[in-house]
Amino acid sequence: MSTPTQHPPAKQRARSAASDKTATKTSAKAATAKSASASPKAARANGASGVVKRARAKQTARVSGLRDGKPLIFGWGGNLTRAQKTAYQHLALWSFIGVICIAILGTLAYGVVNELVIVPNKTIVSVNGVNISQDTYRKELAFQAQTLWNKMQSEIAAKNAIQTQVAQGDPTATNQDTLLATQLQADEANYAQAQITQAAVSALEDNQLIVQGEKTFEQQDHAPSSAFEPTQKQVNDTLASFKKAFPNGETYAKFLSANNLSNSDVVNSITMQLRRNNMQTYLAKRLVSPARQVHLRRIETDTKANAAKVRAALISGKLTDTVWSDLAKKDSLDTNSKDTGGDMGWVPEGTGDSGIELWAYNSSRKAGDLSPVLADASGTFDVVQVLEIAPSRAIDAATLKGAQDNALDHWLLQQRIMPGAKFTSADSTVLNASRNLPKQPSLSATLPAITPTVGTGIPGLP
């Protein structure tokens, strides 16, 4: 039989717990005392440091939380604590630094965009409301310069190749040498910067007039666009010839790289060149014999005001032959007609002044019509009267051939002086800006002095 477990009475258990607690406190105090006796200086230092840190923290918190009533900026911020003011000052500083950084980056970005996008796309000339950019001009100038350079180098090589025969007095070689020298002189003059830059911008203007003219002829004459636009074969053949014409030591690839051009840029210039040729062909075919002709008389003056006075006097005199004769002798600048009452004779289309023909060959014109004051192609001012109109009149072969050969230039001049035509002038500074000039070939390259060979066959001697 098991013996039951004996439990101490409740009072005895309470006294035991109290005794344990007292023993624990006594042990803790002993440990503390031992630690203190082992390092009294460290204890004192740690205690002092803790007091200082707590004091500083409390003091800093009290100072940061103070409101001194002083404004932070422009009278604002007096109600802020010092901590808040410090935060705003830091924010302002970093904001300022950020703005400066953004401004610097913005300036750099604008410089890049300005150089690569804005400036190249600025208008250099405008033709009837169509803008032509600097970059388009730059590319056309490079193409024209290289085309002329290739031609000159070929002529120089051909001339050098026959100098032995020329020195020996070979008449065929001498004649060829003279022709080459004459052509080289003309090409070198055209290669001069003042000439070739103007030629490039004029070519771009002419191309725009031709493109506009195509639409007119397609509507009026029902001409197909193929009459003006080159075929792909024409473009490819011309491009191949251009590549082949480069002198020794120069290549098409170097030309593109040096001038920052693409093959498409060259194709565009070639297309423009071929389009011009096609328009010349089309216009020349329109000039035939026999054809409609007008018989005209005119009085040419130096100013618009003087032309207006002449016109008023002609009307006052009822346009009689006597009045025409008197005024022509007194006021006309045209030495070929002033002594014949201003009579210009029959003027086939394409052979007279472009400005006068614009008016005289208008489909509504009839015999007896008197013109308003006309600005002609030479820059003077005219009053013109139609004396007769022949629906079909023969043109002599030489006159017709001259008109056909000059058909495009004559037509282009008409488009430039046509009433309502609007052209802006190219700034010479922009035309000659270094960014627009070709890097290869150089327009400042030294060219050989050319003297035509005559007489003895020895260059430079009579």
C-alpha positions as CSV (number, residue, x, y, z in Angstrom):
1,M,0.0,0.0,0.0
2,S,1.5,3.3,-1.2
3,T,2.2,6.1,1.1
4,P,0.4,9.4,0.1
5,T,2.6,12.4,-0.9
6,Q,3.1,14.8,1.8
7,H,2.6,18.5,0.8
8,P,3.9,21.3,3.1
9,P,1.3,23.6,4.4
10,A,0.6,26.9,2.5
11,K,2.5,29.1,5.0
12,Q,5.5,27.0,4.6
13,R,5.4,27.3,0.8
14,A,5.1,31.1,1.0
15,R,8.1,31.3,3.3
16,S,10.1,29.2,0.9
17,A,9.2,31.4,-2.2
18,A,10.1,34.5,-0.3
19,S,13.4,33.0,0.7
20,D,14.2,32.1,-3.0
21,K,13.4,35.6,-4.1
22,T,15.6,37.1,-1.4
23,A,18.4,34.8,-2.5
24,T,18.1,35.9,-6.1
25,K,18.3,39.6,-5.2
26,T,21.3,39.0,-3.1
27,S,23.0,37.1,-5.9
28,A,22.3,39.9,-8.4
29,K,23.6,42.5,-6.0
30,A,26.7,40.5,-5.5
31,A,27.3,40.2,-9.2
32,T,26.8,43.9,-9.7
33,A,29.2,44.7,-6.9
34,K,31.7,42.3,-8.3
35,S,31.5,43.9,-11.8
36,A,31.7,47.4,-10.3
37,S,34.8,46.4,-8.2
38,A,36.4,44.8,-11.3
39,S,36.1,48.0,-13.5
40,P,35.1,51.0,-11.4
41,K,36.5,53.5,-13.9
42,A,34.6,52.0,-16.9
43,A,31.4,52.0,-15.0
44,R,31.8,55.6,-14.1
45,A,32.6,56.5,-17.7
46,N,29.7,54.6,-19.1
47,G,27.4,56.2,-16.7
48,A,28.6,59.7,-17.4
49,S,28.5,59.1,-21.2
50,G,24.9,57.9,-21.1
51,V,23.9,60.9,-19.1
52,V,25.5,63.3,-21.6
53,K,24.0,61.5,-24.6
54,R,20.6,61.7,-23.1
55,A,21.1,65.3,-22.3
56,R,22.2,66.2,-25.8
57,A,19.4,64.3,-27.4
58,K,16.9,66.1,-25.3
59,Q,18.5,69.4,-26.0
60,T,18.7,68.8,-29.8
61,A,15.1,67.8,-29.9
62,R,14.1,70.9,-28.0
63,V,16.2,73.2,-30.3
64,S,15.0,71.5,-33.5
65,G,11.5,71.8,-32.4
66,L,11.8,75.5,-31.6
67,R,10.1,78.2,-33.8
68,D,12.2,81.4,-33.8
69,G,9.7,83.3,-35.9
70,K,12.3,84.2,-38.5
71,P,11.1,83.9,-42.2
72,L,12.8,81.4,-44.4
73,I,12.4,83.3,-47.7
74,F,10.5,86.3,-48.9
75,G,8.7,86.7,-45.6
76,W,7.5,83.1,-45.6
77,G,8.4,80.3,-43.1
78,G,8.3,82.1,-39.8
79,N,6.0,79.5,-38.4
80,L,8.3,76.6,-39.3
81,T,10.6,74.8,-36.8
82,R,14.3,74.7,-37.3
83,A,14.1,71.1,-38.5
84,Q,11.5,72.0,-41.0
85,K,13.5,74.9,-42.3
86,T,16.6,72.7,-42.6
87,A,14.6,70.2,-44.6
88,Y,13.3,72.9,-47.0
89,Q,16.8,74.3,-47.4
90,H,18.1,70.8,-48.4
91,L,15.2,70.4,-50.8
92,A,15.9,73.8,-52.3
93,L,19.6,73.0,-52.7
94,W,19.0,69.7,-54.5
95,S,16.3,71.2,-56.6
96,F,18.7,73.9,-57.7
97,I,21.3,71.3,-58.6
98,G,18.7,69.4,-60.5
99,V,17.6,72.5,-62.5
100,I,21.3,73.2,-63.4
101,C,21.8,69.6,-64.5
102,I,18.6,69.7,-66.6
103,A,19.6,73.0,-68.1
104,I,23.0,71.7,-69.1
105,L,21.6,68.5,-70.6
106,G,18.9,70.6,-72.3
107,T,21.5,72.9,-73.9
108,L,23.5,69.9,-75.1
109,A,20.4,68.2,-76.5
110,Y,19.3,71.4,-78.2
111,G,22.8,71.8,-79.7
112,V,22.6,68.3,-81.2
113,V,19.1,68.7,-82.5
114,N,19.9,72.2,-83.9
115,E,23.0,70.9,-85.7
116,L,21.5,67.7,-87.0
117,V,17.8,68.6,-87.5
118,I,16.9,72.2,-87.3
119,V,19.7,73.9,-89.3
120,P,19.8,71.3,-92.1
121,N,16.0,71.6,-92.6
122,K,15.9,75.4,-92.6
123,T,14.7,76.9,-95.9
124,I,17.4,78.1,-98.2
125,V,15.1,79.2,-101.0
126,S,11.3,79.0,-101.7
127,V,9.7,78.5,-105.1
128,N,6.0,79.3,-105.4
129,G,5.5,78.4,-101.8
130,V,7.6,75.2,-101.9
131,N,10.5,75.3,-99.5
132,I,13.9,73.9,-100.4
133,S,16.1,73.0,-97.4
134,Q,19.8,73.6,-96.7
135,D,20.5,69.9,-96.6
136,T,18.9,69.3,-100.0
137,Y,21.2,72.1,-101.4
138,R,24.2,70.6,-99.6
139,K,23.7,67.3,-101.3
140,E,23.0,68.8,-104.8
141,L,26.1,70.9,-104.5
142,A,28.3,67.9,-103.6
143,F,26.9,66.0,-106.6
144,Q,27.4,68.9,-109.1
145,A,30.9,69.5,-107.8
146,Q,31.9,65.9,-108.2
147,T,30.4,65.6,-111.6
148,L,32.3,68.7,-112.9
149,W,35.5,67.6,-111.1
150,N,35.3,64.2,-112.8
151,K,34.8,65.9,-116.2
152,M,37.8,68.2,-115.6
153,Q,40.1,65.4,-114.5
154,S,39.1,63.5,-117.6
155,E,39.9,66.5,-119.9
156,I,43.2,67.1,-118.2
157,A,44.2,63.4,-118.6
158,A,43.2,63.6,-122.3
159,K,45.1,66.8,-122.8
160,N,48.3,65.4,-121.2
161,A,48.1,62.3,-123.3
162,I,48.5,64.1,-126.6
163,Q,51.2,66.6,-125.7
164,T,53.9,64.5,-127.5
165,Q,51.9,64.7,-130.7
166,V,51.2,68.4,-130.2
167,A,54.9,69.1,-129.7
168,Q,55.6,67.2,-132.9
169,G,53.2,69.5,-134.8
170,D,50.4,66.9,-135.4
171,P,47.5,69.1,-136.6
172,T,44.8,66.7,-135.4
173,A,46.4,66.6,-131.9
174,T,46.8,70.4,-132.0
175,N,43.2,71.0,-132.8
176,Q,42.1,68.5,-130.2
177,D,44.4,70.2,-127.6
178,T,42.9,73.6,-128.4
179,L,39.3,72.3,-128.0
180,L,40.2,70.6,-124.7
181,A,41.9,73.7,-123.4
182,T,38.9,75.8,-124.3
183,Q,36.6,73.4,-122.6
184,L,38.8,73.2,-119.5
185,Q,38.9,77.0,-119.2
186,A,35.1,77.1,-119.2
187,D,34.8,74.2,-116.7
188,E,37.3,75.7,-114.3
189,A,35.4,79.0,-114.4
190,N,32.2,77.1,-113.6
191,Y,33.9,75.2,-110.8
192,A,34.7,78.5,-109.0
193,Q,32.8,78.5,-105.7
194,A,30.7,81.6,-106.5
195,Q,29.5,80.0,-109.8
196,I,28.9,76.4,-108.7
197,T,27.0,77.3,-105.5
198,Q,24.7,79.5,-107.5
199,A,24.3,76.8,-110.2
200,A,23.4,74.2,-107.5
201,V,20.6,76.4,-106.0
202,S,19.4,77.4,-109.5
203,A,19.1,73.7,-110.4
204,L,17.0,73.0,-107.4
205,E,14.7,76.0,-108.3
206,D,14.5,74.8,-111.9
207,N,13.6,71.3,-110.8
208,Q,10.7,72.6,-108.7
209,L,9.4,74.6,-111.7
210,I,9.7,71.5,-113.9
211,V,7.8,69.4,-111.4
212,Q,5.0,72.1,-111.3
213,G,5.2,72.3,-115.1
214,E,4.7,68.6,-115.5
215,K,1.3,68.9,-113.9
216,T,0.3,71.7,-116.2
217,F,1.3,69.8,-119.3
218,E,-0.4,66.7,-118.1
219,Q,-3.7,68.6,-117.8
220,Q,-3.4,70.9,-120.8
221,D,-1.7,68.6,-123.3
222,H,-2.7,65.3,-121.8
223,A,1.0,64.4,-121.7
224,P,1.8,61.2,-119.7
225,S,4.0,61.5,-116.7
226,S,6.5,59.2,-118.4
227,A,7.3,62.0,-120.8
228,F,9.1,63.8,-117.9
229,E,10.0,61.2,-115.2
230,P,13.1,59.0,-116.0
231,T,12.9,55.3,-116.1
232,Q,14.7,53.1,-113.6
233,K,17.0,52.0,-116.4
234,Q,17.9,55.6,-117.2
235,V,18.7,56.3,-113.5
236,N,20.8,53.1,-113.2
237,D,22.8,53.7,-116.3
238,T,23.5,57.3,-115.3
239,L,24.6,56.2,-111.8
240,A,26.9,53.6,-113.3
241,S,28.5,56.3,-115.6
242,F,28.9,58.6,-112.6
243,K,30.7,55.9,-110.6
244,K,32.9,55.0,-113.5
245,A,34.0,58.6,-114.1
246,F,35.9,59.0,-110.8
247,P,39.6,59.8,-111.3
248,N,42.4,57.4,-110.2
249,G,42.7,57.3,-106.4
250,E,39.1,58.5,-105.9
251,T,36.1,56.3,-105.4
252,Y,32.4,56.6,-105.2
253,A,32.4,55.1,-101.6
254,K,34.9,57.8,-100.4
255,F,32.8,60.5,-102.0
256,L,29.7,59.3,-100.1
257,S,31.5,59.0,-96.8
258,A,33.4,62.3,-97.0
259,N,30.2,64.2,-97.8
260,N,27.8,62.3,-95.5
261,L,25.7,61.2,-98.4
262,S,23.7,58.0,-99.2
263,N,23.3,56.3,-102.5
264,S,19.7,57.5,-102.4
265,D,20.9,61.1,-102.3
266,V,22.9,60.7,-105.4
267,V,20.0,58.9,-107.1
268,N,17.8,61.9,-106.3
269,S,20.2,64.3,-107.9
270,I,20.5,62.0,-111.0
271,T,16.7,61.8,-111.2
272,M,16.5,65.6,-111.1
273,Q,19.1,65.9,-113.9
274,L,17.3,63.4,-116.1
275,R,13.9,65.0,-115.4
276,R,15.5,68.3,-116.7
277,N,16.7,66.5,-119.9
278,N,13.3,65.0,-120.5
279,M,11.5,68.4,-120.1
280,Q,13.9,69.9,-122.6
281,T,13.1,67.1,-125.1
282,Y,9.4,67.6,-124.5
283,L,9.5,71.4,-125.0
284,A,11.7,71.1,-128.1
285,K,9.2,68.8,-129.7
286,R,6.4,71.3,-129.2
287,L,8.2,73.8,-131.4
288,V,7.4,72.9,-135.1
289,S,7.1,74.6,-138.4
290,P,4.7,75.9,-139.6
291,A,3.2,77.2,-136.4
292,R,1.1,80.0,-135.0
293,Q,3.0,83.3,-135.0
294,V,2.4,86.9,-133.9
295,H,3.5,90.2,-135.5
296,L,4.4,92.7,-132.8
297,R,5.6,96.2,-132.2
298,R,6.9,97.6,-128.9
299,I,8.5,100.5,-127.0
300,E,11.0,99.5,-124.4
301,T,11.7,101.7,-121.4
302,D,13.9,101.6,-118.3
303,T,11.2,102.0,-115.7
304,K,7.7,100.9,-115.1
305,A,6.7,104.5,-114.6
306,N,8.1,105.6,-118.0
307,A,6.4,102.6,-119.7
308,A,3.1,103.7,-118.1
309,K,3.6,107.3,-119.5
310,V,4.3,105.8,-123.0
311,R,1.2,103.7,-122.8
312,A,-1.0,106.6,-121.9
313,A,0.5,108.7,-124.8
314,L,-0.2,105.8,-127.2
315,I,-3.8,105.5,-126.1
316,S,-4.2,109.3,-126.2
317,G,-2.9,109.3,-129.8
318,K,-5.3,106.4,-130.7
319,L,-2.4,104.0,-131.4
320,T,-1.7,105.5,-134.9
321,D,1.4,104.6,-136.8
322,T,2.6,108.2,-136.5
323,V,2.3,108.2,-132.7
324,W,4.1,104.8,-132.5
325,S,6.9,106.1,-134.7
326,D,7.4,109.3,-132.8
327,L,7.3,107.7,-129.3
328,A,9.5,104.8,-130.4
329,K,12.2,107.2,-131.7
330,K,12.0,109.3,-128.6
331,D,11.6,106.8,-125.8
332,S,12.4,103.2,-126.9
333,L,15.6,101.5,-125.7
334,D,15.4,98.8,-128.4
335,T,17.9,99.9,-131.0
336,N,16.6,97.2,-133.5
337,S,13.1,98.6,-133.7
338,K,13.1,102.2,-132.4
339,D,13.6,103.6,-135.9
340,T,10.9,101.5,-137.5
341,G,8.0,102.5,-135.2
342,G,8.9,99.7,-132.8
343,D,8.1,97.0,-135.3
344,M,9.6,93.6,-134.2
345,G,8.4,91.7,-137.2
346,W,7.0,88.1,-136.9
347,V,8.1,86.6,-133.6
348,P,7.9,82.7,-133.6
349,E,7.2,81.2,-130.2
350,G,10.5,80.5,-128.3
351,T,12.5,83.1,-130.2
352,G,11.5,86.4,-128.5
353,D,11.6,87.8,-125.0
354,S,10.1,85.4,-122.5
355,G,8.1,88.1,-120.8
356,I,6.6,89.5,-124.0
357,E,5.8,86.0,-125.3
358,L,3.9,85.2,-122.1
359,W,1.4,87.9,-123.0
360,A,1.6,87.8,-126.8
361,Y,1.0,84.0,-127.1
362,N,-1.9,83.9,-124.7
363,S,-4.7,81.9,-126.3
364,S,-7.1,84.9,-126.0
365,R,-4.8,87.3,-127.8
366,K,-6.2,89.0,-131.0
367,A,-4.9,91.5,-133.5
368,G,-4.9,95.1,-132.3
369,D,-4.5,94.2,-128.6
370,L,-2.4,96.6,-126.5
371,S,-0.5,95.2,-123.6
372,P,-0.4,96.5,-120.1
373,V,3.1,97.5,-118.9
374,L,5.1,94.3,-119.2
375,A,8.2,93.3,-117.2
376,D,10.5,91.6,-119.7
377,A,13.3,89.0,-119.2
378,S,16.0,91.6,-119.5
379,G,14.7,93.7,-116.6
380,T,13.2,96.5,-118.6
381,F,9.6,97.4,-119.2
382,D,7.6,97.3,-122.4
383,V,4.4,98.3,-124.1
384,V,3.5,95.9,-126.9
385,Q,0.8,95.8,-129.6
386,V,-0.3,92.8,-131.7
387,L,-0.4,93.8,-135.3
388,E,-1.2,90.5,-136.9
389,I,-1.7,86.8,-136.0
390,A,-0.9,84.0,-138.4
391,P,-2.5,80.7,-137.4
392,S,0.1,78.7,-139.4
393,R,3.3,80.3,-140.6
394,A,6.6,78.8,-141.7
395,I,9.7,79.2,-139.5
396,D,13.1,79.1,-141.2
397,A,15.2,76.1,-140.2
398,A,18.0,78.0,-138.4
399,T,15.5,80.0,-136.3
400,L,13.6,76.8,-135.4
401,K,16.7,74.9,-134.5
402,G,17.9,77.7,-132.2
403,A,14.5,77.8,-130.5
404,Q,14.4,74.1,-130.0
405,D,17.9,74.0,-128.5
406,N,17.0,76.8,-126.1
407,A,13.5,75.5,-125.3
408,L,14.0,74.6,-121.7
409,D,15.9,77.8,-120.7
410,H,13.3,79.9,-122.5
411,W,10.5,78.2,-120.7
412,L,12.1,78.4,-117.3
413,L,12.7,82.1,-117.7
414,Q,9.0,82.5,-118.5
415,Q,8.1,80.6,-115.3
416,R,10.4,82.9,-113.2
417,I,8.9,86.2,-114.5
418,M,5.3,85.0,-114.8
419,P,2.8,87.1,-112.9
420,G,2.2,85.6,-109.5
421,A,5.6,83.7,-109.4
422,K,7.1,83.8,-106.0
423,F,10.8,83.2,-105.3
424,T,12.9,84.0,-102.3
425,S,16.6,84.8,-102.7
426,A,19.2,82.5,-101.2
427,D,21.5,84.1,-98.7
428,S,25.1,84.0,-100.0
429,T,26.4,83.4,-96.5
430,V,24.3,80.3,-96.3
431,L,25.3,79.2,-99.8
432,N,28.9,79.4,-98.8
433,A,28.7,78.1,-95.2
434,S,31.3,75.5,-94.5
435,R,28.7,73.0,-93.4
436,N,27.1,73.1,-96.9
437,L,30.3,72.9,-99.0
438,P,31.5,69.5,-100.2
439,K,34.5,67.9,-98.4
440,Q,35.4,65.9,-101.5
441,P,36.1,67.4,-104.0
442,S,37.3,70.7,-102.5
443,L,36.1,73.8,-104.2
444,S,39.3,75.5,-103.3
445,A,41.5,72.8,-105.0
446,T,44.3,74.2,-107.2
447,L,43.5,73.8,-110.9
448,P,46.0,73.9,-113.7
449,A,46.4,77.1,-115.7
450,I,45.2,76.3,-119.2
451,T,46.4,78.1,-122.3
452,P,44.8,77.1,-125.6
453,T,47.3,75.9,-128.2
454,V,47.3,77.8,-131.5
455,G,49.5,78.2,-134.5
456,T,52.7,76.2,-134.0
457,G,51.1,73.5,-131.9
458,I,53.4,74.3,-129.0
459,P,51.3,75.3,-125.9
460,G,51.5,79.0,-125.1
461,L,53.2,80.0,-128.4
462,P,51.5,81.9,-131.3
